[in-house]
Each structure stands twice: as C-alpha cells, then as structure tokens.
Amino acid sequence: MHPLRHPRNVVVIGIGFIAAAAVYAFGAEPLGYDVEWSGVTMLGALGVAMSLMAYVLIAGSSNE
C-alpha cells in the first residue's frame, strides 16, 4: 500500500506554486510590468521543492 492515501494532494501543492509562476510570467507584460525571469525560475523550483518536502513529511509521519 502506498504511504499516502491521496498522493495527488502532494502534486496539488507543487502545481500551485508552478501556476503562480506561470501567471507571473504571462501576466506581467499585459499589465505593463517587466518579467523578472529569475523570479519565475525560483517560483518553479519552489513548487518542486514544496511538493517533495510535503511528500517526505507525510510519508514519514505515523499513520495514527
């Protein structure tokens, strides 16, 4: 059995940050702002890191 009942919840956490990066990347120019690509990259990396950390924390916790 998989250690998580719903592993898709971990993916949702990561997709939230990646979606924020996409909104920032594609929404900045129409609003008249310059896109800071390092910020987009870091938000994407944060999404990956948050989903991995959520998986590790949930998988390592007790099933009580």
Residue pairs with C-beta under 8 A, 6 or more apart in sequence:
3 58
3 59
4 10
4 55
4 58
4 59
7 55
9 54
10 51
10 54
10 55
10 58
11 51
13 47
13 50
13 51
13 54
14 47
14 48
14 50
14 51
14 52
14 54
15 47
15 51
16 47
17 43
17 44
17 46
17 47
17 50
18 43
18 44
18 47
18 48
20 43
20 47
21 39
21 40
21 41
21 43
21 44
21 47
24 35
24 39
24 40
24 43
25 35
25 37
25 40
28 34
28 35
29 35
